[in-house]
Amino acid sequence: MIVSYILLLSWTFLVLFPVYWLFVTAFKLPIDVNTGPKYLMYVDFQPSDHAWREMFVASGDLVTRPYKNTAIVGFISAVLALILGSGASYALSRFTFRPKPGLVLAFVVCAVLVILMVNLEVPWQVAVAAGLGIFVLVTLTIGRRLKGSMTNDDIAFWLISQRMLPPVAVLVPIYILFQNFGLLNTYTALIVTYTAVNLPLAIWFTRDYFKSIPIELEESAFIDGASRYQVLYKIVLPLSAPGLVATFLIVLIFAWNEYTLGLFLSGADTQTMPMLVVGQNATRGPQWWNISVLVLVMIAPVVVLSIVLERFIARGILIGAVKG
């Protein structure tokens, strides 16, 4: 027991020390930061609200707008990813899909063909109709002769593989896409992109939660005359609430901390907190006191939300951990 407590206390110290260092740095003067390290308030240095006044008083509206943007984009994209992801994961856990790889490839080729026609100034209505016509023709002729099929596990792995792709690999096409639609520096571009990027995570996590719910409960409801949607809303969703809450918080953290995509898609009006934090690396070097203040303010809502939802998160993490 003594060894266990020593290991736990050591790990707790390693985890919480960066947060403590942020806290004390936020109350240091620049001279205290540059002549450090200084660890203890009122012992190594006298605390000051210099950085707080510089960020929230002297700078005017410097923090308010990015903070609001982060909250709007983060929460909306997390909710959308959870709604779409839970629907997709429920379908993958309850229905059997057998798409043929050849037809999937044909759909991709038709989509590329539509994009090429639009770039050649063909009306998009005509291009879409032509692409759908070609795909239907291929499906009715060659598609019946294609062999092989994908399973639900193959589909789930393909979805999560999209999250493995580094965002920098798709930045240029995403930027050009929103530039052509005139959506740069808008909430729409950020919300759509963040939702698409985090959707595979939502699907992957919630799929295990739905699998842990006994199928016999749904079958009993069907026997009693319940519809598929009644079973979903009255049985599946209440039972999977802990997993959905845990997934929402994880997706929210990813959206809250997203920097690379936000750097290219946002502007002065839609700048989020990660860009503001990085912006404190001025010509005079990193302003560590200002960075500490911004990071503390940035992580505070997520920490509070984690504490409030701790009961649901603990249950959600354990769902599917034991099978038998």
C-alpha distance (Angstrom), angle and dihedral (degrees) to the residues before:
residue distance angle dihedral
M1 . . .
I2 3.79 . .
V3 3.79 91.8 .
S4 3.82 90.4 47.1
Y5 3.79 92.5 52.0
I6 3.79 91.6 47.0
L7 3.80 91.2 52.1
L8 3.81 92.4 46.1
L9 3.80 92.8 48.3
S10 3.80 90.8 48.0
W11 3.80 91.5 50.7
T12 3.82 91.0 46.3
F13 3.78 89.7 52.7
L14 3.81 92.1 50.3
V15 3.80 91.3 49.5
L16 3.81 98.6 44.1
F17 3.80 100.5 37.3
P18 3.84 94.4 80.2
V19 3.81 89.0 53.2
Y20 3.80 90.2 49.1
W21 3.80 90.5 48.5
L22 3.80 90.5 52.1
F23 3.80 89.9 50.1
V24 3.79 96.7 51.1
T25 3.82 93.0 41.1
A26 3.82 89.4 55.1
F27 3.82 88.3 62.6
K28 3.80 97.2 45.8
L29 3.77 128.1 102.0
P30 3.82 116.2 -124.9
I31 3.80 90.3 -105.6
D32 3.81 90.4 54.8
V33 3.80 91.1 52.1
N34 3.80 94.2 47.0
T35 3.81 94.9 45.7
G36 3.82 95.8 42.9
P37 2.85 168.4 105.8
K38 3.79 92.3 147.8
Y39 3.78 116.8 163.0
L40 3.80 112.4 175.4
M41 3.79 128.9 57.4
Y42 3.83 115.8 -126.8
V43 3.82 87.9 11.1
D44 3.80 107.0 59.9
F45 3.81 95.6 14.9
Q46 3.78 143.7 -1.9
P47 3.81 112.8 -107.1
S48 3.79 118.3 -118.5
D49 3.79 135.0 -173.0
H50 3.81 90.6 -142.8
A51 3.84 94.6 118.6
W52 3.81 93.3 44.6
R53 3.81 92.4 51.9
E54 3.80 90.7 46.1
M55 3.82 92.3 52.7
F56 3.81 101.3 39.0
V57 3.82 105.3 25.1
A58 3.79 112.1 24.3
S59 3.81 94.6 38.4
G60 3.80 95.0 51.4
D61 3.82 110.7 -158.6
L62 3.80 95.6 2.0
V63 3.83 96.4 116.4
T64 3.82 103.8 26.5
R65 3.81 98.3 67.6
P66 3.86 97.9 45.5
Y67 3.80 89.5 45.3
K68 3.80 91.6 52.3
N69 3.81 90.7 46.1
T70 3.79 91.6 51.2
A71 3.80 92.2 49.9
I72 3.82 94.3 47.5
V73 3.80 96.5 45.2
G74 3.81 94.7 39.4
F75 3.79 98.7 49.2
I76 3.82 97.1 39.9
S77 3.81 93.7 47.1
A78 3.82 91.6 45.8
V79 3.82 91.8 50.6
L80 3.81 92.4 47.3
A81 3.82 91.9 47.3
L82 3.81 90.1 49.6
I83 3.82 93.9 48.7
L84 3.80 95.1 46.2
G85 3.80 93.6 38.1
S86 3.81 95.2 49.5
G87 3.80 90.6 49.9
A88 3.80 92.4 49.9
S89 3.80 93.7 43.9
Y90 3.82 92.2 49.2
A91 3.79 89.3 53.1
L92 3.81 91.2 48.9
S93 3.81 91.7 49.6
R94 3.83 97.6 45.5
F95 3.81 106.9 29.8
T96 3.79 132.1 53.2
F97 3.79 118.0 -127.8
R98 3.82 123.9 -168.7
P99 3.81 106.7 -178.4
K100 3.78 115.7 172.3
P101 3.82 115.0 -123.2
G102 3.80 89.4 -138.0
L103 3.80 92.2 58.5
V104 3.79 91.0 46.5
L105 3.80 89.3 52.8
A106 3.81 90.1 47.6
F107 3.81 90.3 53.0
V108 3.81 90.8 50.8
V109 3.81 91.3 49.4
C110 3.82 90.6 49.6
A111 3.81 90.6 49.3
V112 3.81 90.8 51.7
L113 3.80 89.0 48.0
V114 3.81 90.5 53.3
I115 3.81 90.7 50.9
L116 3.80 91.4 50.0
M117 3.80 91.9 50.2
V118 3.79 91.5 49.9
N119 3.81 89.8 50.8
L120 3.82 88.2 51.8
E121 3.82 87.3 59.2
V122 3.80 95.3 -104.1
P123 3.85 109.3 150.7
W124 3.78 107.9 -95.7
Q125 3.82 91.8 -129.1
V126 3.81 89.9 57.6
A127 3.81 92.2 43.9
V128 3.81 93.6 51.1
A129 3.80 92.4 46.0
A130 3.82 91.0 49.7
G131 3.80 92.2 48.2
L132 3.81 92.9 49.4
G133 3.79 91.0 46.5
I134 3.79 92.3 52.5
F135 3.80 91.7 47.1
V136 3.82 92.6 49.9
L137 3.80 90.2 47.9
V138 3.80 91.7 51.0
T139 3.82 90.9 46.6
L140 3.80 93.8 52.3
T141 3.81 95.3 45.2
I142 3.79 117.0 25.1
G143 3.81 94.8 16.5
R144 3.79 94.2 71.8
R145 3.79 91.5 57.6
L146 3.78 96.0 49.4
K147 3.78 115.1 109.3
G148 3.76 131.6 -150.9
S149 3.78 129.4 44.1
M150 3.79 140.0 -148.1
T151 3.80 123.9 -117.5
N152 3.78 129.3 -140.5
D153 3.79 89.6 -99.7
D154 3.79 90.0 54.6
I155 3.80 90.3 52.1
A156 3.80 92.1 48.3
F157 3.81 91.8 49.2
W158 3.80 91.0 48.9
L159 3.81 89.8 52.2
I160 3.80 94.6 50.9
S161 3.81 90.4 44.4
Q162 3.80 87.5 65.9
R163 3.82 88.0 63.1
M164 3.80 90.2 53.0
L165 3.79 89.0 62.1
P166 3.84 109.1 97.9
P167 3.83 111.1 -116.1
V168 3.81 91.5 -129.9
A169 3.83 88.8 67.0
V170 3.82 91.9 65.9
L171 3.80 100.8 32.0
V172 3.80 96.3 101.6
P173 3.84 97.5 51.7
I174 3.81 91.2 42.7
Y175 3.80 90.9 50.1
I176 3.84 92.4 48.4
L177 3.82 91.0 46.8
F178 3.80 94.8 54.8
Q179 3.80 91.2 39.5
N180 3.82 90.7 57.3
F181 3.80 90.4 49.0
G182 3.82 92.0 46.5
L183 3.80 92.5 -120.8
L184 3.79 101.3 124.5
N185 3.80 113.9 124.7
T186 3.83 91.6 22.0
Y187 3.78 134.8 117.0
T188 3.81 89.2 -123.2
A189 3.81 93.8 63.6
L190 3.80 93.2 48.1
I191 3.81 95.6 44.0
V192 3.81 94.5 46.7
T193 3.81 92.7 46.7
Y194 3.80 95.9 44.6
T195 3.81 90.6 47.3
A196 3.80 92.6 50.2
V197 3.80 92.9 46.8
N198 3.82 95.1 49.0
L199 3.82 97.0 37.6
P200 3.85 94.2 89.0
L201 3.80 89.9 55.2
A202 3.79 91.8 50.9
I203 3.81 91.1 49.4
W204 3.79 94.0 46.6
F205 3.83 95.1 48.7
T206 3.80 99.2 42.3
R207 3.81 92.4 45.7
D208 3.81 90.5 69.2
Y209 3.81 91.1 47.2
F210 3.80 92.5 54.0
K211 3.80 91.1 45.9
S212 3.82 89.6 56.8
I213 3.83 91.3 60.4
P214 3.84 109.5 91.4
I215 3.78 111.2 -112.2
E216 3.82 88.3 -142.9
L217 3.81 90.2 73.9
E218 3.80 90.9 59.2
E219 3.80 92.6 43.7
S220 3.81 90.5 53.3
A221 3.80 90.0 51.8
F222 3.81 90.7 49.9
I223 3.80 89.8 52.6
D224 3.82 89.3 52.9
G225 3.78 89.5 55.2
A226 3.81 101.8 -98.4
S227 3.79 118.3 149.5
R228 3.80 124.8 -128.4
Y229 3.81 91.9 -100.7
Q230 3.82 92.7 48.0
V231 3.79 89.7 52.5
L232 3.79 90.0 48.5
Y233 3.80 96.3 49.8
K234 3.81 100.2 35.1
I235 3.81 102.3 36.3
V236 3.79 114.9 13.4
L237 3.81 100.8 42.1
P238 3.85 96.4 46.1
L239 3.80 91.4 48.4
S240 3.81 92.7 46.7
A241 3.83 94.7 44.7
P242 3.85 94.3 109.1
G243 3.79 91.2 52.1
L244 3.80 92.2 46.1
V245 3.80 91.5 50.5
A246 3.80 92.0 49.2
T247 3.80 90.9 47.9
F248 3.81 91.7 48.0
L249 3.79 91.7 53.3
I250 3.81 93.0 48.3
V251 3.80 92.3 48.9
L252 3.82 90.4 45.3
I253 3.80 91.0 54.3
F254 3.80 91.4 51.7
A255 3.81 91.4 49.1
W256 3.81 92.3 42.9
N257 3.80 92.6 54.3
E258 3.82 98.8 38.3
Y259 3.81 110.2 131.7
T260 3.81 112.4 156.1
L261 3.80 98.1 56.3
G262 3.79 92.7 39.4
L263 3.79 91.3 52.1
F264 3.80 92.2 60.8
L265 3.81 100.7 34.6
S266 3.80 102.2 40.7
G267 3.78 131.7 70.5
A268 3.77 138.9 -175.6
D269 3.82 92.5 -59.2
T270 3.82 97.6 45.9
Q271 3.80 101.6 32.6
T272 3.81 112.2 142.7
M273 3.79 130.9 -148.2
P274 3.84 98.0 -94.4
M275 3.82 89.0 60.2
L276 3.79 91.0 48.5
V277 3.81 91.3 50.8
V278 3.80 92.5 50.5
G279 3.81 89.0 46.4
Q280 3.81 89.7 66.7
N281 3.81 88.3 74.6
A282 3.80 91.3 95.9
T283 3.79 132.2 174.3
R284 3.80 88.8 -86.3
G285 3.78 90.1 57.4
P286 3.80 131.9 -97.5
Q287 3.79 112.8 -23.0
W288 3.79 93.6 -140.7
W289 3.80 94.8 179.8
N290 3.82 91.8 55.5
I291 3.81 92.2 42.4
S292 3.82 90.3 53.3
V293 3.79 92.1 51.7
L294 3.81 92.5 49.4
V295 3.80 94.1 46.2
L296 3.81 92.0 49.7
V297 3.80 91.3 50.6
M298 3.80 90.5 44.5
I299 3.81 97.3 52.4
A300 3.81 96.3 39.1
P301 3.85 97.4 86.6
V302 3.80 93.2 46.9
V303 3.82 91.5 48.8
V304 3.81 91.8 48.4
L305 3.81 90.9 47.1
S306 3.81 90.5 50.0
I307 3.80 91.2 52.0
V308 3.80 92.9 47.7
L309 3.82 92.5 48.0
E310 3.80 95.5 38.9
R311 3.81 93.4 116.2
F312 3.79 92.9 53.7
I313 3.80 93.5 42.6
A314 3.82 93.2 52.4
R315 3.80 91.3 50.7
G316 3.79 92.5 43.9
I317 3.79 93.5 52.8
L318 3.81 91.7 52.7
I319 3.81 95.2 49.2
G320 3.78 109.1 109.9
A321 3.79 92.8 8.9
V322 3.80 92.1 110.7
K323 3.77 123.2 43.5
G324 3.74 126.5 -173.8
